[in-house]
Amino acid sequence: MAAGSSYSIVEYFGGDDGYRCGYCKNEKGNFSHGMWSHTMTVQDYQDLIDRGWRRSGKYVYKPIMNKTCCPQYTIRCHVLKFQPSKSHKKNLKKMNKFLSVGEIPEGQCDGEPMDSACQERGPEQDPSQLSASEVEGPIIAPTPEKEAETNSAAPEPPRQESAPPANAKASHSTPAPGVGADPNRPLCRKAKDLRKERRLQKEQRRQQEVEVPTPSAPTPTTPTTSNQPKSLEDFLSDTSPDSPLHRLEVRLVRSNPPSSEFKSSFDASYQLYKLYQMAVHKDPPDKPTESQYRRFLCDSPLEAEMSAEGPEVGYGSFHQQYWLDGRLIAVGVIDILPSCVSSVYLYYHPDFSNLSLGVYSALREIAFIRQLQKQSPKLCHYYLGFYIHSCPKMRYKGQYLPSDLLCPETFTWVPIEQCVPRLDASAYARLTQDGQAVDARALRELGRALVLYRRTVMPYAAYARKRKGSSDEQEVEQYAQLIGQPCAERILLYRA
């Protein structure tokens, strides 16, 4: 990556004290480890969320799964294999009907907005002991001897999961002799199927020629059949009638560093957030302040990174804005990472709650990831945050199939249908069925963990020698165990 030579810098705070749970309302039952991230590369954050971490602003936290009252399991959806369910199709038809004729259904919405039930905002103020000048100023890298000592770890094990190619299609079988159409003659095709095939050919060409687009012959594709189920993209592109009553526009704006589009729409975004918090979460008018909004949903430790192998928009933190006839009605906060798009939060105008914008935005984000995957094949998962089986209200995230849950002990992915029986029996469970499986990225050598001490990067072993028996070994070891050996050798832990 372009910013691959930069460091992530964090301060670790432990997690001994319990605090109020937003799900079961237990006043002291929620336990998590936390750290303040001053700056972080997208690859480091990708690896952290693959170990159960999650960010809220610049605060990055990891639930203590076997201790917290409502265990929170990281969940991801395989977007290339996703097919909208019956309820998803109902939601999409409802939105299309509203856009076409302006009809908003009455009654309760039938879906949950992304992570609006509980806000993990972290500390109300920046608890950092590290000044901005220490982060922004020059950092002394390890000497060649130390760098060789630090970077000589065994290579990381390859990930086991693999996604199917974007253009994977089921083969079209030839009819048996005497059954169906003559296999020696061209199939009778509908105009709609021909248009779909041309669109698929165009997308395949874009995927193959994303760096230098040049004219080429269409890629041969398998003909689509008339009884093929309607795809998510088909529902989203359904524009009938020709002149819909309303126009919905989805804009992607970078929030960190803030783009000009983000700055120009900031006031509208904040006012929408304030309205949402008061109506949905019953916050008093003075609680959702502008500074709180910035800290919670605008500030991000993620660096903006561009890569030749990545999507055209780059990696980092973004707001996906939903504009209805020029009026901002919803904002989805997302992170675009090397292997996924991670959903952070969604807020919307209460007047449109019956449109189930939480479900609609999730389906939009899945379709968005499919587009990104054509530019960056590795980017093929949708992380929906945490799945909380012990809280029925939060089980809706398991409806985006196929999905996996992250095992809290081995940090491997397990299909959700295999996890549900175990979670029915116990709120906390080891999800990996292999009793011999272990954490492949577990801490092996604490001395190789990197620290930032007096503006100098050094292995913890060298730092401990300088401090002549530092008393923080237990704290540093806990931190390094939580993030794993590879991250411990890349991320800088600030030492005062």
C-alpha positions in Angstrom: 0.0 0.0 0.0 1.1 3.5 -0.6 1.2 4.2 3.1 2.7 0.9 4.0 5.8 2.5 5.6 3.8 4.4 8.2 3.1 3.1 11.7 -0.1 2.6 13.7 0.2 4.2 17.1 -1.9 3.3 20.1 -2.3 3.6 23.9 -3.7 0.7 25.8 -6.1 1.1 28.7 -6.9 -2.4 29.8 -10.5 -3.3 30.8 -11.0 -4.1 34.5 -14.0 -2.0 35.2 -17.5 -2.9 34.1 -19.9 -0.3 32.7 -23.5 -0.1 31.6 -24.7 -2.5 28.9 -26.8 -0.9 26.2 -28.5 -4.2 25.3 -29.6 -5.8 28.6 -29.2 -2.5 30.7 -27.0 -4.2 33.2 -25.3 -1.3 35.0 -21.9 -3.0 35.5 -22.1 -6.0 33.2 -20.3 -4.8 30.1 -16.6 -5.5 30.0 -14.1 -4.7 27.2 -10.5 -3.9 26.6 -9.8 -0.6 25.0 -7.1 1.5 23.4 -6.9 4.9 21.9 -5.6 4.9 18.3 -3.8 8.1 17.2 -3.2 6.8 13.7 -3.7 3.4 12.1 -3.1 1.8 8.8 -6.1 0.1 7.1 -4.2 -3.3 7.1 -3.6 -3.1 10.8 -7.3 -2.4 11.5 -8.4 -5.2 9.1 -6.2 -7.6 11.2 -7.6 -6.2 14.5 -11.3 -6.6 13.5 -10.4 -10.1 12.5 -9.5 -10.6 16.1 -12.7 -9.2 17.5 -11.8 -5.5 17.8 -14.0 -2.6 16.6 -13.7 1.1 16.6 -15.9 4.0 17.8 -14.3 7.2 16.6 -10.6 6.7 17.5 -11.4 4.5 20.4 -10.8 0.8 19.5 -12.3 -1.8 21.9 -12.6 -5.6 22.2 -15.4 -7.1 24.4 -14.1 -9.5 27.1 -16.3 -12.3 25.7 -16.2 -14.8 28.6 -17.0 -12.0 31.1 -19.3 -9.5 29.5 -23.0 -9.9 30.0 -23.9 -9.8 26.3 -21.1 -11.5 24.3 -20.6 -9.7 20.9 -19.4 -11.8 18.0 -17.9 -10.3 14.9 -20.0 -11.2 11.9 -19.3 -11.0 8.2 -21.3 -11.7 5.1 -20.0 -13.2 1.9 -21.3 -10.6 -0.6 -20.6 -12.5 -3.8 -22.8 -15.4 -2.6 -25.5 -13.2 -1.1 -29.0 -13.5 -2.4 -31.8 -11.3 -1.0 -34.3 -13.1 1.2 -38.0 -12.7 1.0 -38.0 -10.0 3.6 -35.2 -8.2 1.8 -37.1 -8.2 -1.5 -40.1 -6.9 0.4 -38.0 -4.0 1.7 -36.6 -3.2 -1.8 -40.0 -3.3 -3.4 -41.3 -1.0 -0.6 -38.6 1.5 -1.3 -39.1 1.3 -5.1 -42.8 1.9 -4.6 -42.1 4.9 -2.5 -39.7 6.3 -5.1 -42.2 5.6 -7.9 -45.5 6.9 -6.4 -44.5 8.5 -3.0 -46.3 6.0 -0.8 -44.9 5.5 2.7 -46.3 2.4 4.4 -47.9 2.8 7.8 -47.0 0.9 10.9 -43.7 -0.2 12.4 -40.6 -0.6 10.4 -39.7 -4.3 9.8 -35.9 -4.0 10.2 -33.3 -2.7 12.5 -30.8 0.1 11.6 -27.2 -0.8 11.7 -25.9 -0.7 15.3 -28.3 1.9 16.5 -29.5 0.0 19.5 -26.3 0.7 21.5 -23.6 3.2 21.0 -20.1 2.2 22.0 -18.6 5.6 22.1 -15.7 5.0 24.3 -14.3 7.8 26.6 -16.2 11.1 26.5 -12.8 12.9 26.2 -9.5 11.9 24.6 -7.7 10.0 27.4 -4.4 10.1 25.6 -1.2 11.0 27.3 0.5 11.4 23.9 0.6 14.9 22.4 -0.2 15.5 18.8 3.3 16.8 18.1 4.7 13.4 19.2 2.5 11.6 16.6 3.0 14.1 13.8 6.7 14.8 14.3 9.5 12.5 13.0 9.8 9.1 14.6 13.1 7.4 14.8 12.8 4.0 13.2 14.7 0.9 14.6 18.4 0.5 13.6 19.1 -2.1 11.0 20.1 -4.6 13.8 16.9 -4.0 15.7 14.8 -4.0 12.5 16.2 -7.4 11.5 15.4 -8.6 15.0 11.9 -7.2 14.9 10.9 -8.3 11.4 12.3 -11.9 11.3 9.1 -13.5 12.6 7.7 -16.4 10.7 5.3 -15.5 7.9 1.7 -15.3 8.8 -0.4 -18.4 7.9 -2.5 -18.0 4.8 -6.2 -17.3 5.4 -8.3 -20.4 4.8 -11.4 -18.8 3.5 -11.6 -18.0 -0.2 -14.3 -16.2 -2.1 -15.6 -17.3 -5.6 -14.5 -15.2 -8.5 -16.9 -12.3 -9.3 -17.8 -13.8 -12.6 -18.5 -17.3 -11.4 -21.7 -18.6 -12.9 -23.4 -22.0 -12.9 -22.7 -23.9 -16.1 -25.6 -24.2 -18.5 -26.3 -27.9 -19.0 -27.2 -29.3 -22.4 -30.7 -30.8 -22.5 -31.0 -34.6 -22.9 -31.8 -35.8 -26.4 -35.5 -35.6 -27.1 -36.1 -33.3 -24.1 -36.5 -29.5 -24.4 -35.0 -27.3 -27.1 -32.7 -28.5 -29.9 -29.2 -28.2 -28.4 -27.8 -27.5 -31.9 -29.8 -24.3 -32.3 -29.4 -21.0 -30.4 -31.5 -20.5 -27.3 -34.6 -18.4 -27.6 -33.7 -15.3 -25.5 -35.7 -12.6 -23.9 -34.7 -9.0 -24.5 -34.3 -8.5 -20.7 -31.8 -11.4 -20.6 -29.8 -10.0 -23.4 -29.5 -6.7 -21.6 -28.4 -8.5 -18.5 -25.8 -10.4 -20.4 -24.4 -7.3 -22.0 -24.2 -5.6 -18.6 -22.4 -8.6 -17.2 -19.9 -8.5 -20.1 -19.3 -4.9 -19.6 -18.6 -5.4 -15.9 -16.2 -8.3 -16.6 -14.3 -6.1 -19.1 -14.1 -3.4 -16.4 -12.8 -5.8 -13.9 -10.1 -7.2 -16.2 -9.0 -3.7 -17.5 -9.5 -1.5 -14.5 -5.9 -0.1 -14.7 -5.8 0.7 -18.4 -9.2 0.6 -20.1 -8.8 -0.4 -23.8 -11.4 -1.7 -26.2 -11.6 -5.4 -26.5 -13.9 -8.2 -27.6 -16.6 -9.1 -25.2 -15.7 -11.9 -22.8 -17.7 -15.0 -23.6 -20.3 -15.6 -20.9 -22.8 -18.3 -20.1 -26.3 -17.3 -21.3 -28.6 -16.4 -18.5 -31.8 -18.3 -18.2 -35.2 -16.7 -18.0 -36.0 -18.5 -14.7 -32.9 -17.1 -12.9 -33.8 -15.4 -9.6 -33.8 -11.6 -9.6 -30.6 -10.3 -8.2 -30.0 -7.6 -5.6 -28.8 -5.3 -8.4 -32.0 -6.0 -10.4 -34.1 -4.8 -7.5 -32.0 -1.7 -6.9 -32.0 -0.7 -10.6 -35.8 -1.1 -11.0 -36.7 2.4 -12.1 -40.2 1.8 -13.3 -42.1 4.0 -14.0 -39.9 6.0 -16.4 -40.6 9.2 -14.5 -40.6 8.3 -10.7 -42.0 10.8 -8.3 -38.8 10.9 -6.1 -35.1 10.7 -6.9 -32.7 9.0 -4.6 -29.0 9.7 -4.9 -26.3 7.9 -2.9 -23.0 9.8 -2.5 -19.8 8.5 -1.1 -17.7 11.2 0.7 -14.5 10.7 2.5 -14.7 11.7 6.2 -11.0 11.4 7.1 -9.3 13.5 6.0 -12.5 15.4 5.3 -13.2 15.9 1.6 -14.7 19.2 0.2 -18.0 17.3 -0.2 -17.9 16.2 3.4 -17.2 19.7 4.6 -20.0 21.3 2.5 -22.6 18.8 3.8 -21.3 18.7 7.4 -24.1 20.8 8.9 -26.8 18.9 7.2 -25.3 15.6 8.4 -24.9 16.8 12.0 -28.5 18.2 12.1 -29.8 14.9 10.8 -27.8 13.0 13.5 -29.1 15.3 16.2 -32.7 14.7 15.1 -32.1 11.0 14.9 -30.6 10.8 18.4 -33.4 12.7 20.0 -36.2 10.8 18.2 -34.9 7.3 18.2 -32.6 7.2 21.3 -34.5 9.8 23.3 -31.4 11.9 23.9 -32.1 15.4 25.4 -31.4 18.2 22.9 -28.1 19.2 24.7 -26.6 15.7 24.5 -25.8 15.2 20.8 -23.4 18.1 20.5 -21.3 18.9 17.5 -18.1 17.8 19.3 -19.7 14.6 20.3 -20.8 13.9 16.8 -17.3 14.6 15.4 -15.7 12.4 18.0 -18.2 9.5 17.5 -18.8 9.4 13.7 -16.3 11.8 12.0 -13.0 11.3 13.7 -11.1 8.2 12.6 -7.6 6.9 13.1 -7.6 5.3 9.7 -5.2 6.7 7.2 -6.5 7.4 3.7 -4.6 5.0 1.5 -4.4 4.4 -2.2 -3.2 1.2 -3.8 -2.9 -0.1 -7.4 -4.6 -3.3 -6.2 -7.3 -1.4 -4.3 -10.6 0.3 -5.3 -10.5 3.6 -7.1 -12.0 5.5 -4.1 -9.1 4.2 -2.0 -9.2 2.8 1.6 -10.2 4.6 4.8 -13.3 6.1 6.5 -16.3 7.4 4.5 -19.9 8.6 4.9 -22.4 7.2 2.4 -25.1 9.8 2.1 -28.6 9.2 0.9 -30.2 12.3 -0.7 -33.9 12.3 -1.5 -34.8 15.0 -4.0 -31.8 17.1 -2.7 -32.6 16.4 1.0 -30.3 14.4 3.2 -32.4 11.6 4.8 -29.8 9.0 5.9 -26.0 8.6 6.4 -24.2 5.3 6.6 -20.7 5.5 8.2 -18.4 2.9 6.7 -14.7 1.9 6.6 -13.3 0.5 3.3 -10.5 -1.9 4.2 -8.3 -4.3 2.2 -10.7 -7.3 2.6 -14.0 -5.8 3.5 -16.3 -2.9 4.0 -17.1 -2.5 7.7 -20.4 -0.9 8.7 -19.8 1.5 11.6 -23.2 3.2 12.1 -26.4 4.4 10.4 -28.6 7.4 11.3 -31.6 8.6 9.4 -34.6 11.0 9.4 -37.3 9.7 11.7 -40.0 10.7 9.1 -38.7 7.8 6.9 -38.4 5.2 9.6 -41.2 3.1 8.0 -39.0 2.6 4.9 -36.7 0.4 7.1 -33.7 2.4 6.0 -31.4 0.2 8.2 -32.2 -2.8 6.0 -32.2 -0.8 2.8 -28.8 0.7 3.5 -27.3 -2.7 4.3 -28.5 -4.1 1.0 -27.1 -1.0 -0.7 -23.7 -1.5 1.0 -23.6 -5.1 -0.1 -24.2 -4.0 -3.7 -21.5 -1.3 -3.3 -19.0 -4.0 -2.1 -19.8 -6.1 -5.1 -18.8 -3.1 -7.3 -15.6 -2.5 -5.3 -14.8 -6.2 -5.6 -14.6 -5.8 -9.4 -11.7 -3.4 -8.9 -10.1 -5.2 -5.9 -10.8 -9.0 -5.9 -9.7 -9.5 -2.3 -12.4 -7.0 -1.1 -15.4 -9.4 -0.8 -16.8 -9.3 2.7 -19.3 -7.1 4.5 -18.7 -6.7 8.2 -21.9 -5.8 10.0 -20.3 -5.1 13.4 -21.3 -7.4 16.3 -23.9 -10.2 16.3 -25.4 -10.6 19.8 -27.3 -13.8 20.0 -28.3 -13.3 23.7 -30.1 -10.1 22.6 -33.0 -11.1 20.2 -33.2 -7.6 19.0 -29.7 -7.8 17.6 -30.1 -11.2 15.8 -31.2 -9.5 12.6 -27.6 -9.3 11.4 -27.7 -13.1 10.9 -30.3 -12.7 8.2 -27.7 -11.5 5.6 -26.6 -14.9 4.4 -24.2 -16.6 3.9 -22.5 -15.3 7.1 -19.8 -16.3 9.4 -19.1 -15.6 13.1 -15.6 -15.2 14.5 -14.6 -17.8 17.1 -13.5 -15.9 20.2 -10.8 -18.4 21.0 -9.2 -19.5 17.7 -10.2 -16.3 15.7 -11.3 -18.4 12.7 -14.6 -18.0 10.9 -17.4 -20.4 11.4 -20.7 -20.5 9.3 -23.5 -19.0 11.4 -25.8 -22.0 11.1 -23.2 -24.1 12.9 -22.9 -21.5 15.7 -26.6 -21.0 16.5 -27.0 -24.3 18.4 -24.0 -23.6 20.6 -25.2 -20.0 21.3 -28.7 -21.3 22.1 -27.1 -23.4 24.8 -24.7 -20.7 26.1 -24.3 -16.9 25.6 -20.6 -17.5 25.4 -19.3 -20.4 23.4 -16.2 -21.5 21.5 -17.5 -21.7 18.0 -14.7 -23.7 16.3 -15.8 -27.4 16.5 -12.2 -28.6 16.2 -11.1 -29.1 19.8 -7.4 -29.1 18.8 -7.5 -25.8 16.9 -5.6 -22.9 18.4 -5.0 -19.2 17.7 -2.5 -19.3 14.7 -1.5 -15.7 15.5 -1.1 -16.0 19.2 1.6 -14.1 21.0 4.9 -16.1 21.0 7.6 -13.5 21.8 6.7 -10.5 23.9 10.2 -9.0 23.3 9.5 -8.5 19.6 6.4 -6.3 20.2 7.1 -2.7 19.1 6.9 0.3 21.4 7.3 4.0 20.9 9.5 5.4 23.6 10.9 9.0 23.5 10.0 9.2 19.8 12.0 6.1 19.0 10.7 2.8 17.7 12.1 -0.2 19.5 11.3 -3.8 20.4 9.9 -4.2 23.9 12.9 -6.2 24.9 15.2 -3.2 24.2 12.7 -0.9 26.0 12.7 -3.1 29.0 16.5 -3.0 29.2 16.5 0.8 29.0 14.0 0.9 31.8 16.0 -1.6 33.8 13.2 -3.9 34.7 10.1 -2.1 33.6 7.1 -2.8 35.8 4.6 -2.7 32.9 5.4 -6.1 31.5 2.1 -7.6 32.6 0.1 -4.8 30.9 2.1 -5.0 27.7 1.8 -8.8 27.6 -2.0 -8.5 27.9 -2.1 -6.0 25.1 0.1 -8.1 22.8 -1.9 -11.2 23.5 -5.1 -9.4 22.5 -3.8 -8.1 19.2 -1.7 -11.1 18.3 2.0 -11.5 17.3 1.9 -10.1 13.8 0.1 -6.9 14.9 2.3 -6.6 18.0 5.3 -6.5 15.7 3.8 -3.7 13.5 1.7 -1.5 15.8 3.5 1.0 18.1 2.4 0.9 21.7 3.2 4.3 23.3 5.2 4.2 26.4 5.4 7.4 28.6 
